[in-house]
Amino acid sequence: MPDDDEDEARDTTRLPAPADPGDHPADVESVLTQLVESARVAVREGRPEDAVAAVETVRTLARTKLSDDEHTQRLVHGCDRVADLAADDPPVAIEYLNAMRRRLP
């Protein structure tokens, strides 16, 4: 299996490759990165409500400030999954957040 296929096979969230930093405003990317990290910490510390609040803000910001492309759609999908999983399956929620973070500049 080629390396690209191996990476894709391990990425169960099926998020696209990291965005080019020039694709989105730097301040928006910075806020998204901070919010995703805040959600990760909240899930890790057993605060699913705080994690859900952070990903809801990520979802809103992505929908209003980013172009409607595959990157944005996958980011929103990750937010939806984290909101569903934060309380009931924290390890999977953290994996989604890790994948989301890797895709942000």
N, CA and C atoms as a LAMMPS dump frame, in Angstrom:
ITEM: TIMESTEP
0
ITEM: NUMBER OF ATOMS
315
ITEM: BOX BOUNDS ff ff ff
-5.0000000000000000e+02 5.0000000000000000e+02
-5.0000000000000000e+02 5.0000000000000000e+02
-5.0000000000000000e+02 5.0000000000000000e+02
ITEM: ATOMS id mol type element x y z
1 1 1 N 0.85 -1.179 0
2 1 2 C 0 0 0
3 1 3 C 0.895 1.242 0
4 2 1 N 0.709 2.196 -0.906
5 2 2 C 1.529 3.407 -0.935
6 2 3 C 1.344 4.228 0.34
7 3 1 N 2.321 5.089 0.646
8 3 2 C 2.284 5.892 1.872
9 3 3 C 1.02 6.718 1.992
10 4 1 N 0.568 7.356 0.907
11 4 2 C -0.639 8.178 0.964
12 4 3 C -1.838 7.342 1.366
13 5 1 N -1.933 6.129 0.843
14 5 2 C -3.037 5.249 1.186
15 5 3 C -2.979 4.831 2.641
16 6 1 N -1.76 4.617 3.155
17 6 2 C -1.599 4.25 4.559
18 6 3 C -2.057 5.377 5.457
19 7 1 N -1.673 6.615 5.127
20 7 2 C -2.105 7.762 5.92
21 7 3 C -3.616 7.886 5.889
22 8 1 N -4.199 7.723 4.708
23 8 2 C -5.644 7.834 4.572
24 8 3 C -6.346 6.727 5.35
25 9 1 N -5.791 5.534 5.334
26 9 2 C -6.405 4.413 6.037
27 9 3 C -6.411 4.646 7.544
28 10 1 N -5.395 5.317 8.07
29 10 2 C -5.334 5.618 9.498
30 10 3 C -6.214 6.786 9.883
31 11 1 N -6.56 7.648 8.959
32 11 2 C -7.353 8.841 9.237
33 11 3 C -8.828 8.491 9.099
34 12 1 N -9.424 8.006 10.182
35 12 2 C -10.81 7.557 10.138
36 12 3 C -11.795 8.702 9.982
37 13 1 N -11.371 9.934 10.245
38 13 2 C -12.28 11.065 10.102
39 13 3 C -12.392 11.521 8.659
40 14 1 N -11.464 11.083 7.807
41 14 2 C -11.46 11.39 6.369
42 14 3 C -11.406 12.897 6.103
43 15 1 N -10.691 13.624 6.941
44 15 2 C -10.531 15.054 6.743
45 15 3 C -9.518 15.291 5.625
46 16 1 N -9.663 16.383 4.886
47 16 2 C -8.7 16.683 3.828
48 16 3 C -7.356 17.087 4.41
49 17 1 N -6.389 17.204 3.552
50 17 2 C -5.052 17.615 3.964
51 17 3 C -5.111 18.987 4.617
52 18 1 N -4.086 19.334 5.372
53 18 2 C -4.074 20.648 6.024
54 18 3 C -4.283 21.773 5.024
55 19 1 N -4.961 22.8 5.505
56 19 2 C -5.225 23.958 4.655
57 19 3 C -3.947 24.747 4.445
58 20 1 N -3.839 25.353 3.294
59 20 2 C -2.743 26.27 3.025
60 20 3 C -3.01 27.515 3.868
61 21 1 N -2.04 27.957 4.676
62 21 2 C -2.273 29.109 5.537
63 21 3 C -2.785 30.334 4.791
64 22 1 N -2.498 30.449 3.51
65 22 2 C -2.98 31.586 2.746
66 22 3 C -4.432 31.462 2.325
67 23 1 N -5.036 30.292 2.556
68 23 2 C -6.412 30.065 2.135
69 23 3 C -7.442 30.777 3.005
70 24 1 N -7.116 31.002 4.274
71 24 2 C -8.06 31.589 5.215
72 24 3 C -7.393 32.717 5.98
73 25 1 N -8.189 33.673 6.474
74 25 2 C -7.598 34.763 7.257
75 25 3 C -6.857 34.217 8.475
76 26 1 N -5.694 34.762 8.757
77 26 2 C -4.857 34.27 9.856
78 26 3 C -5.56 34.343 11.194
79 27 1 N -6.327 35.41 11.424
80 27 2 C -6.997 35.528 12.716
81 27 3 C -8.066 34.453 12.881
82 28 1 N -8.755 34.094 11.811
83 28 2 C -9.763 33.038 11.874
84 28 3 C -9.089 31.704 12.165
85 29 1 N -8.004 31.395 11.48
86 29 2 C -7.285 30.146 11.708
87 29 3 C -6.747 30.089 13.133
88 30 1 N -6.27 31.201 13.639
89 30 2 C -5.752 31.245 15.003
90 30 3 C -6.853 30.943 16.018
91 31 1 N -8.002 31.549 15.836
92 31 2 C -9.125 31.315 16.743
93 31 3 C -9.602 29.868 16.637
94 32 1 N -9.686 29.333 15.42
95 32 2 C -10.091 27.941 15.25
96 32 3 C -9.131 27.004 15.984
97 33 1 N -7.849 27.254 15.835
98 33 2 C -6.843 26.423 16.492
99 33 3 C -6.992 26.484 18.006
100 34 1 N -7.187 27.672 18.547
101 34 2 C -7.353 27.834 19.992
102 34 3 C -8.616 27.128 20.485
103 35 1 N -9.694 27.24 19.732
104 35 2 C -10.952 26.601 20.137
105 35 3 C -10.86 25.079 20.096
106 36 1 N -10.23 24.543 19.059
107 36 2 C -10.069 23.093 18.963
108 36 3 C -9.211 22.598 20.129
109 37 1 N -8.156 23.318 20.441
110 37 2 C -7.314 22.93 21.578
111 37 3 C -8.092 23.031 22.89
112 38 1 N -8.895 24.066 23.043
113 38 2 C -9.725 24.2 24.247
114 38 3 C -10.693 23.029 24.378
115 39 1 N -11.275 22.625 23.276
116 39 2 C -12.187 21.48 23.295
117 39 3 C -11.443 20.206 23.681
118 40 1 N -10.244 20.03 23.15
119 40 2 C -9.437 18.842 23.491
120 40 3 C -9.145 18.783 24.979
121 41 1 N -8.735 19.898 25.535
122 41 2 C -8.439 19.961 26.968
123 41 3 C -9.697 19.675 27.776
124 42 1 N -10.811 20.25 27.358
125 42 2 C -12.073 20.052 28.084
126 42 3 C -12.491 18.577 28.082
127 43 1 N -12.375 17.917 26.938
128 43 2 C -12.727 16.489 26.883
129 43 3 C -11.789 15.704 27.79
130 44 1 N -10.499 15.975 27.703
131 44 2 C -9.511 15.28 28.517
132 44 3 C -9.774 15.457 30.014
133 45 1 N -10.25 16.631 30.395
134 45 2 C -10.487 16.932 31.809
135 45 3 C -11.898 16.557 32.271
136 46 1 N -12.678 15.93 31.388
137 46 2 C -14.013 15.498 31.782
138 46 3 C -15.044 16.607 31.82
139 47 1 N -14.871 17.598 30.968
140 47 2 C -15.822 18.711 30.88
141 47 3 C -16.466 18.735 29.497
142 48 1 N -17.329 17.749 29.212
143 48 2 C -17.901 17.657 27.867
144 48 3 C -18.74 18.87 27.467
145 49 1 N -19.38 19.518 28.43
146 49 2 C -20.198 20.696 28.093
147 49 3 C -19.327 21.817 27.539
148 50 1 N -18.15 21.996 28.14
149 50 2 C -17.225 23.022 27.649
150 50 3 C -16.689 22.663 26.264
151 51 1 N -16.436 21.375 26.051
152 51 2 C -15.963 20.92 24.742
153 51 3 C -17.021 21.179 23.677
154 52 1 N -18.262 20.858 23.993
155 52 2 C -19.355 21.076 23.033
156 52 3 C -19.502 22.565 22.735
157 53 1 N -19.409 23.401 23.752
158 53 2 C -19.51 24.848 23.531
159 53 3 C -18.399 25.322 22.588
160 54 1 N -17.182 24.808 22.785
161 54 2 C -16.065 25.217 21.922
162 54 3 C -16.282 24.766 20.486
163 55 1 N -16.711 23.504 20.274
164 55 2 C -16.893 23.046 18.894
165 55 3 C -18.109 23.692 18.238
166 56 1 N -19.089 24.088 19.02
167 56 2 C -20.208 24.831 18.433
168 56 3 C -19.726 26.179 17.914
169 57 1 N -18.804 26.8 18.635
170 57 2 C -18.215 28.06 18.169
171 57 3 C -17.36 27.826 16.93
172 58 1 N -16.599 26.732 16.912
173 58 2 C -15.813 26.387 15.722
174 58 3 C -16.745 26.217 14.525
175 59 1 N -17.841 25.48 14.718
176 59 2 C -18.803 25.241 13.632
177 59 3 C -19.352 26.561 13.097
178 60 1 N -19.765 27.432 13.997
179 60 2 C -20.325 28.723 13.583
180 60 3 C -19.287 29.553 12.839
181 61 1 N -18.089 29.614 13.375
182 61 2 C -17.013 30.386 12.743
183 61 3 C -16.677 29.82 11.372
184 62 1 N -16.59 28.504 11.275
185 62 2 C -16.27 27.875 9.987
186 62 3 C -17.349 28.185 8.955
187 63 1 N -18.586 28.121 9.36
188 63 2 C -19.687 28.366 8.41
189 63 3 C -19.794 29.817 7.993
190 64 1 N -19.406 30.736 8.87
191 64 2 C -19.572 32.155 8.548
192 64 3 C -18.323 32.822 7.985
193 65 1 N -17.139 32.296 8.331
194 65 2 C -15.899 32.978 7.942
195 65 3 C -15.055 32.239 6.914
196 66 1 N -15.325 30.955 6.703
197 66 2 C -14.535 30.188 5.743
198 66 3 C -15.36 29.931 4.488
199 67 1 N -14.661 29.69 3.395
200 67 2 C -15.365 29.364 2.154
201 67 3 C -16.032 28 2.302
202 68 1 N -17.066 27.769 1.545
203 68 2 C -17.793 26.502 1.635
204 68 3 C -17.093 25.47 0.752
205 69 1 N -15.958 24.972 1.26
206 69 2 C -15.199 23.969 0.52
207 69 3 C -15.133 22.678 1.337
208 70 1 N -14.419 21.708 0.814
209 70 2 C -14.336 20.413 1.488
210 70 3 C -13.706 20.546 2.874
211 71 1 N -12.7 21.397 2.993
212 71 2 C -12.044 21.609 4.29
213 71 3 C -13.067 22.076 5.326
214 72 1 N -13.878 23.053 4.975
215 72 2 C -14.882 23.579 5.894
216 72 3 C -15.929 22.523 6.212
217 73 1 N -16.38 21.797 5.209
218 73 2 C -17.388 20.762 5.437
219 73 3 C -16.861 19.684 6.38
220 74 1 N -15.604 19.296 6.211
221 74 2 C -15.021 18.281 7.085
222 74 3 C -14.81 18.818 8.499
223 75 1 N -14.46 20.083 8.611
224 75 2 C -14.309 20.699 9.919
225 75 3 C -15.653 20.709 10.65
226 76 1 N -16.703 21.076 9.953
227 76 2 C -18.049 21.072 10.537
228 76 3 C -18.456 19.649 10.913
229 77 1 N -18.136 18.686 10.056
230 77 2 C -18.44 17.287 10.372
231 77 3 C -17.732 16.868 11.664
232 78 1 N -16.465 17.236 11.796
233 78 2 C -15.723 16.919 13.016
234 78 3 C -16.375 17.545 14.241
235 79 1 N -16.834 18.774 14.112
236 79 2 C -17.53 19.441 15.222
237 79 3 C -18.782 18.67 15.613
238 80 1 N -19.542 18.246 14.62
239 80 2 C -20.764 17.486 14.89
240 80 3 C -20.45 16.188 15.625
241 81 1 N -19.413 15.493 15.182
242 81 2 C -19.047 14.222 15.815
243 81 3 C -18.556 14.439 17.239
244 82 1 N -17.745 15.463 17.468
245 82 2 C -17.26 15.742 18.82
246 82 3 C -18.429 16.08 19.735
247 83 1 N -19.364 16.873 19.244
248 83 2 C -20.534 17.217 20.06
249 83 3 C -21.308 15.964 20.453
250 84 1 N -21.395 15.005 19.538
251 84 2 C -22.103 13.752 19.824
252 84 3 C -21.326 12.847 20.777
253 85 1 N -19.998 12.899 20.737
254 85 2 C -19.161 11.918 21.44
255 85 3 C -18.497 12.418 22.719
256 86 1 N -18.454 13.698 22.943
257 86 2 C -17.661 14.25 24.05
258 86 3 C -18.011 13.631 25.399
259 87 1 N -19.276 13.43 25.665
260 87 2 C -19.687 12.886 26.963
261 87 3 C -19.636 11.366 26.996
262 88 1 N -20.022 10.734 25.896
263 88 2 C -20.195 9.279 25.891
264 88 3 C -18.966 8.487 25.457
265 89 1 N -18.11 9.078 24.645
266 89 2 C -16.933 8.36 24.15
267 89 3 C -15.759 9.34 24.002
268 90 1 N -15.248 9.83 25.138
269 90 2 C -14.181 10.836 25.086
270 90 3 C -12.963 10.454 24.258
271 91 1 N -12.478 9.199 24.295
272 91 2 C -11.293 8.893 23.477
273 91 3 C -11.522 9.113 21.979
274 92 1 N -12.703 8.781 21.506
275 92 2 C -12.991 8.992 20.081
276 92 3 C -13.14 10.482 19.797
277 93 1 N -13.77 11.216 20.703
278 93 2 C -13.893 12.669 20.535
279 93 3 C -12.514 13.312 20.452
280 94 1 N -11.597 12.86 21.306
281 94 2 C -10.235 13.406 21.285
282 94 3 C -9.549 13.094 19.956
283 95 1 N -9.766 11.912 19.419
284 95 2 C -9.172 11.576 18.119
285 95 3 C -9.707 12.484 17.012
286 96 1 N -11.006 12.765 17.044
287 96 2 C -11.554 13.716 16.068
288 96 3 C -10.888 15.074 16.229
289 97 1 N -10.755 15.544 17.462
290 97 2 C -10.136 16.842 17.704
291 97 3 C -8.67 16.846 17.276
292 98 1 N -7.954 15.758 17.512
293 98 2 C -6.572 15.654 17.049
294 98 3 C -6.499 15.759 15.536
295 99 1 N -7.384 15.073 14.85
296 99 2 C -7.415 15.122 13.375
297 99 3 C -7.756 16.536 12.898
298 100 1 N -8.716 17.174 13.556
299 100 2 C -9.091 18.535 13.176
300 100 3 C -7.9 19.474 13.356
301 101 1 N -7.197 19.329 14.468
302 101 2 C -6.042 20.194 14.763
303 101 3 C -4.942 20.012 13.724
304 102 1 N -4.711 18.773 13.301
305 102 2 C -3.678 18.526 12.292
306 102 3 C -4.001 19.214 10.969
307 103 1 N -5.251 19.452 10.693
308 103 2 C -5.642 20.052 9.423
309 103 3 C -5.638 21.569 9.444
310 104 1 N -5.453 22.137 10.636
311 104 2 C -5.384 23.599 10.726
312 104 3 C -3.923 24.025 10.644
313 105 1 N -3.667 25.167 10.025
314 105 2 C -2.271 25.637 9.893
315 105 3 C -1.659 25.959 11.242
